[in-house]
Amino acid sequence: MNRILLMWKPSRDFQLVDLDNDHVLVKFRNKADFDKVFIKGLWVIYGNYLTVQP
């Protein structure tokens, strides 16, 4: 989680929800934070690729 905070630098907190099949849902509380992460696209966290979609 700390790496995510350092990379995304959100202005408000967000929630990570574990889903089936090694998927994670990210719930942003701030639309500007979502837009910033969505526009930047692909990320690598702990050696795993993360794709963002609305």
Phi and psi restraints in degrees (range 20) as a CNS / XPLOR table:
assign (resid 1 and name C) (resid 2 and name N)
       (resid 2 and name CA) (resid 2 and name C) 1.0 -62.4 20.0 2
assign (resid 2 and name N) (resid 2 and name CA)
       (resid 2 and name C) (resid 3 and name N) 1.0 -38.9 20.0 2
assign (resid 2 and name C) (resid 3 and name N)
       (resid 3 and name CA) (resid 3 and name C) 1.0 -64.0 20.0 2
assign (resid 3 and name N) (resid 3 and name CA)
       (resid 3 and name C) (resid 4 and name N) 1.0 -39.8 20.0 2
assign (resid 3 and name C) (resid 4 and name N)
       (resid 4 and name CA) (resid 4 and name C) 1.0 -63.0 20.0 2
assign (resid 4 and name N) (resid 4 and name CA)
       (resid 4 and name C) (resid 5 and name N) 1.0 -45.0 20.0 2
assign (resid 4 and name C) (resid 5 and name N)
       (resid 5 and name CA) (resid 5 and name C) 1.0 -61.2 20.0 2
assign (resid 5 and name N) (resid 5 and name CA)
       (resid 5 and name C) (resid 6 and name N) 1.0 -40.7 20.0 2
assign (resid 5 and name C) (resid 6 and name N)
       (resid 6 and name CA) (resid 6 and name C) 1.0 -67.2 20.0 2
assign (resid 6 and name N) (resid 6 and name CA)
       (resid 6 and name C) (resid 7 and name N) 1.0 -38.4 20.0 2
assign (resid 6 and name C) (resid 7 and name N)
       (resid 7 and name CA) (resid 7 and name C) 1.0 -75.3 20.0 2
assign (resid 7 and name N) (resid 7 and name CA)
       (resid 7 and name C) (resid 8 and name N) 1.0 -45.6 20.0 2
assign (resid 7 and name C) (resid 8 and name N)
       (resid 8 and name CA) (resid 8 and name C) 1.0 -84.8 20.0 2
assign (resid 8 and name N) (resid 8 and name CA)
       (resid 8 and name C) (resid 9 and name N) 1.0 -30.2 20.0 2
assign (resid 8 and name C) (resid 9 and name N)
       (resid 9 and name CA) (resid 9 and name C) 1.0 47.1 20.0 2
assign (resid 9 and name N) (resid 9 and name CA)
       (resid 9 and name C) (resid 10 and name N) 1.0 57.8 20.0 2
assign (resid 9 and name C) (resid 10 and name N)
       (resid 10 and name CA) (resid 10 and name C) 1.0 -69.0 20.0 2
assign (resid 10 and name N) (resid 10 and name CA)
       (resid 10 and name C) (resid 11 and name N) 1.0 150.9 20.0 2
assign (resid 10 and name C) (resid 11 and name N)
       (resid 11 and name CA) (resid 11 and name C) 1.0 -81.8 20.0 2
assign (resid 11 and name N) (resid 11 and name CA)
       (resid 11 and name C) (resid 12 and name N) 1.0 -22.8 20.0 2
assign (resid 11 and name C) (resid 12 and name N)
       (resid 12 and name CA) (resid 12 and name C) 1.0 -132.9 20.0 2
assign (resid 12 and name N) (resid 12 and name CA)
       (resid 12 and name C) (resid 13 and name N) 1.0 167.3 20.0 2
assign (resid 12 and name C) (resid 13 and name N)
       (resid 13 and name CA) (resid 13 and name C) 1.0 -71.6 20.0 2
assign (resid 13 and name N) (resid 13 and name CA)
       (resid 13 and name C) (resid 14 and name N) 1.0 166.1 20.0 2
assign (resid 13 and name C) (resid 14 and name N)
       (resid 14 and name CA) (resid 14 and name C) 1.0 -143.8 20.0 2
assign (resid 14 and name N) (resid 14 and name CA)
       (resid 14 and name C) (resid 15 and name N) 1.0 166.5 20.0 2
assign (resid 14 and name C) (resid 15 and name N)
       (resid 15 and name CA) (resid 15 and name C) 1.0 -118.0 20.0 2
assign (resid 15 and name N) (resid 15 and name CA)
       (resid 15 and name C) (resid 16 and name N) 1.0 136.3 20.0 2
assign (resid 15 and name C) (resid 16 and name N)
       (resid 16 and name CA) (resid 16 and name C) 1.0 -105.4 20.0 2
assign (resid 16 and name N) (resid 16 and name CA)
       (resid 16 and name C) (resid 17 and name N) 1.0 126.4 20.0 2
assign (resid 16 and name C) (resid 17 and name N)
       (resid 17 and name CA) (resid 17 and name C) 1.0 -119.2 20.0 2
assign (resid 17 and name N) (resid 17 and name CA)
       (resid 17 and name C) (resid 18 and name N) 1.0 121.3 20.0 2
assign (resid 17 and name C) (resid 18 and name N)
       (resid 18 and name CA) (resid 18 and name C) 1.0 -72.3 20.0 2
assign (resid 18 and name N) (resid 18 and name CA)
       (resid 18 and name C) (resid 19 and name N) 1.0 130.0 20.0 2
assign (resid 18 and name C) (resid 19 and name N)
       (resid 19 and name CA) (resid 19 and name C) 1.0 -116.9 20.0 2
assign (resid 19 and name N) (resid 19 and name CA)
       (resid 19 and name C) (resid 20 and name N) 1.0 177.4 20.0 2
assign (resid 19 and name C) (resid 20 and name N)
       (resid 20 and name CA) (resid 20 and name C) 1.0 -67.4 20.0 2
assign (resid 20 and name N) (resid 20 and name CA)
       (resid 20 and name C) (resid 21 and name N) 1.0 163.3 20.0 2
assign (resid 20 and name C) (resid 21 and name N)
       (resid 21 and name CA) (resid 21 and name C) 1.0 58.7 20.0 2
assign (resid 21 and name N) (resid 21 and name CA)
       (resid 21 and name C) (resid 22 and name N) 1.0 37.0 20.0 2
assign (resid 21 and name C) (resid 22 and name N)
       (resid 22 and name CA) (resid 22 and name C) 1.0 60.4 20.0 2
assign (resid 22 and name N) (resid 22 and name CA)
       (resid 22 and name C) (resid 23 and name N) 1.0 29.7 20.0 2
assign (resid 22 and name C) (resid 23 and name N)
       (resid 23 and name CA) (resid 23 and name C) 1.0 -99.8 20.0 2
assign (resid 23 and name N) (resid 23 and name CA)
       (resid 23 and name C) (resid 24 and name N) 1.0 150.9 20.0 2
assign (resid 23 and name C) (resid 24 and name N)
       (resid 24 and name CA) (resid 24 and name C) 1.0 -131.6 20.0 2
assign (resid 24 and name N) (resid 24 and name CA)
       (resid 24 and name C) (resid 25 and name N) 1.0 135.8 20.0 2
assign (resid 24 and name C) (resid 25 and name N)
       (resid 25 and name CA) (resid 25 and name C) 1.0 -100.7 20.0 2
assign (resid 25 and name N) (resid 25 and name CA)
       (resid 25 and name C) (resid 26 and name N) 1.0 132.3 20.0 2
assign (resid 25 and name C) (resid 26 and name N)
       (resid 26 and name CA) (resid 26 and name C) 1.0 -109.1 20.0 2
assign (resid 26 and name N) (resid 26 and name CA)
       (resid 26 and name C) (resid 27 and name N) 1.0 123.8 20.0 2
assign (resid 26 and name C) (resid 27 and name N)
       (resid 27 and name CA) (resid 27 and name C) 1.0 -108.8 20.0 2
assign (resid 27 and name N) (resid 27 and name CA)
       (resid 27 and name C) (resid 28 and name N) 1.0 110.4 20.0 2
assign (resid 27 and name C) (resid 28 and name N)
       (resid 28 and name CA) (resid 28 and name C) 1.0 -87.2 20.0 2
assign (resid 28 and name N) (resid 28 and name CA)
       (resid 28 and name C) (resid 29 and name N) 1.0 144.1 20.0 2
assign (resid 28 and name C) (resid 29 and name N)
       (resid 29 and name CA) (resid 29 and name C) 1.0 -95.8 20.0 2
assign (resid 29 and name N) (resid 29 and name CA)
       (resid 29 and name C) (resid 30 and name N) 1.0 -6.5 20.0 2
assign (resid 29 and name C) (resid 30 and name N)
       (resid 30 and name CA) (resid 30 and name C) 1.0 -130.8 20.0 2
assign (resid 30 and name N) (resid 30 and name CA)
       (resid 30 and name C) (resid 31 and name N) 1.0 123.3 20.0 2
assign (resid 30 and name C) (resid 31 and name N)
       (resid 31 and name CA) (resid 31 and name C) 1.0 -62.1 20.0 2
assign (resid 31 and name N) (resid 31 and name CA)
       (resid 31 and name C) (resid 32 and name N) 1.0 -36.1 20.0 2
assign (resid 31 and name C) (resid 32 and name N)
       (resid 32 and name CA) (resid 32 and name C) 1.0 -62.8 20.0 2
assign (resid 32 and name N) (resid 32 and name CA)
       (resid 32 and name C) (resid 33 and name N) 1.0 -38.0 20.0 2
assign (resid 32 and name C) (resid 33 and name N)
       (resid 33 and name CA) (resid 33 and name C) 1.0 -65.0 20.0 2
assign (resid 33 and name N) (resid 33 and name CA)
       (resid 33 and name C) (resid 34 and name N) 1.0 -44.8 20.0 2
assign (resid 33 and name C) (resid 34 and name N)
       (resid 34 and name CA) (resid 34 and name C) 1.0 -58.6 20.0 2
assign (resid 34 and name N) (resid 34 and name CA)
       (resid 34 and name C) (resid 35 and name N) 1.0 -48.6 20.0 2
assign (resid 34 and name C) (resid 35 and name N)
       (resid 35 and name CA) (resid 35 and name C) 1.0 -59.0 20.0 2
assign (resid 35 and name N) (resid 35 and name CA)
       (resid 35 and name C) (resid 36 and name N) 1.0 -43.1 20.0 2
assign (resid 35 and name C) (resid 36 and name N)
       (resid 36 and name CA) (resid 36 and name C) 1.0 -61.6 20.0 2
assign (resid 36 and name N) (resid 36 and name CA)
       (resid 36 and name C) (resid 37 and name N) 1.0 -46.6 20.0 2
assign (resid 36 and name C) (resid 37 and name N)
       (resid 37 and name CA) (resid 37 and name C) 1.0 -68.4 20.0 2
assign (resid 37 and name N) (resid 37 and name CA)
       (resid 37 and name C) (resid 38 and name N) 1.0 -42.1 20.0 2
assign (resid 37 and name C) (resid 38 and name N)
       (resid 38 and name CA) (resid 38 and name C) 1.0 -64.1 20.0 2
assign (resid 38 and name N) (resid 38 and name CA)
       (resid 38 and name C) (resid 39 and name N) 1.0 -43.5 20.0 2
assign (resid 38 and name C) (resid 39 and name N)
       (resid 39 and name CA) (resid 39 and name C) 1.0 -66.4 20.0 2
assign (resid 39 and name N) (resid 39 and name CA)
       (resid 39 and name C) (resid 40 and name N) 1.0 -36.6 20.0 2
assign (resid 39 and name C) (resid 40 and name N)
       (resid 40 and name CA) (resid 40 and name C) 1.0 -73.4 20.0 2
assign (resid 40 and name N) (resid 40 and name CA)
       (resid 40 and name C) (resid 41 and name N) 1.0 -17.3 20.0 2
assign (resid 40 and name C) (resid 41 and name N)
       (resid 41 and name CA) (resid 41 and name C) 1.0 75.6 20.0 2
assign (resid 41 and name N) (resid 41 and name CA)
       (resid 41 and name C) (resid 42 and name N) 1.0 -127.7 20.0 2
assign (resid 41 and name C) (resid 42 and name N)
       (resid 42 and name CA) (resid 42 and name C) 1.0 -68.8 20.0 2
assign (resid 42 and name N) (resid 42 and name CA)
       (resid 42 and name C) (resid 43 and name N) 1.0 137.4 20.0 2
assign (resid 42 and name C) (resid 43 and name N)
       (resid 43 and name CA) (resid 43 and name C) 1.0 -130.5 20.0 2
assign (resid 43 and name N) (resid 43 and name CA)
       (resid 43 and name C) (resid 44 and name N) 1.0 156.4 20.0 2
assign (resid 43 and name C) (resid 44 and name N)
       (resid 44 and name CA) (resid 44 and name C) 1.0 -119.7 20.0 2
assign (resid 44 and name N) (resid 44 and name CA)
       (resid 44 and name C) (resid 45 and name N) 1.0 122.4 20.0 2
assign (resid 44 and name C) (resid 45 and name N)
       (resid 45 and name CA) (resid 45 and name C) 1.0 -128.3 20.0 2
assign (resid 45 and name N) (resid 45 and name CA)
       (resid 45 and name C) (resid 46 and name N) 1.0 124.4 20.0 2
assign (resid 45 and name C) (resid 46 and name N)
       (resid 46 and name CA) (resid 46 and name C) 1.0 52.0 20.0 2
assign (resid 46 and name N) (resid 46 and name CA)
       (resid 46 and name C) (resid 47 and name N) 1.0 38.3 20.0 2
assign (resid 46 and name C) (resid 47 and name N)
       (resid 47 and name CA) (resid 47 and name C) 1.0 78.0 20.0 2
assign (resid 47 and name N) (resid 47 and name CA)
       (resid 47 and name C) (resid 48 and name N) 1.0 5.0 20.0 2
assign (resid 47 and name C) (resid 48 and name N)
       (resid 48 and name CA) (resid 48 and name C) 1.0 -112.8 20.0 2
assign (resid 48 and name N) (resid 48 and name CA)
       (resid 48 and name C) (resid 49 and name N) 1.0 140.8 20.0 2
assign (resid 48 and name C) (resid 49 and name N)
       (resid 49 and name CA) (resid 49 and name C) 1.0 -77.7 20.0 2
assign (resid 49 and name N) (resid 49 and name CA)
       (resid 49 and name C) (resid 50 and name N) 1.0 138.2 20.0 2
assign (resid 49 and name C) (resid 50 and name N)
       (resid 50 and name CA) (resid 50 and name C) 1.0 -119.9 20.0 2
assign (resid 50 and name N) (resid 50 and name CA)
       (resid 50 and name C) (resid 51 and name N) 1.0 123.9 20.0 2
assign (resid 50 and name C) (resid 51 and name N)
       (resid 51 and name CA) (resid 51 and name C) 1.0 -108.1 20.0 2
assign (resid 51 and name N) (resid 51 and name CA)
       (resid 51 and name C) (resid 52 and name N) 1.0 142.9 20.0 2
assign (resid 51 and name C) (resid 52 and name N)
       (resid 52 and name CA) (resid 52 and name C) 1.0 -113.5 20.0 2
assign (resid 52 and name N) (resid 52 and name CA)
       (resid 52 and name C) (resid 53 and name N) 1.0 132.5 20.0 2
assign (resid 52 and name C) (resid 53 and name N)
       (resid 53 and name CA) (resid 53 and name C) 1.0 -143.8 20.0 2
assign (resid 53 and name N) (resid 53 and name CA)
       (resid 53 and name C) (resid 54 and name N) 1.0 148.6 20.0 2
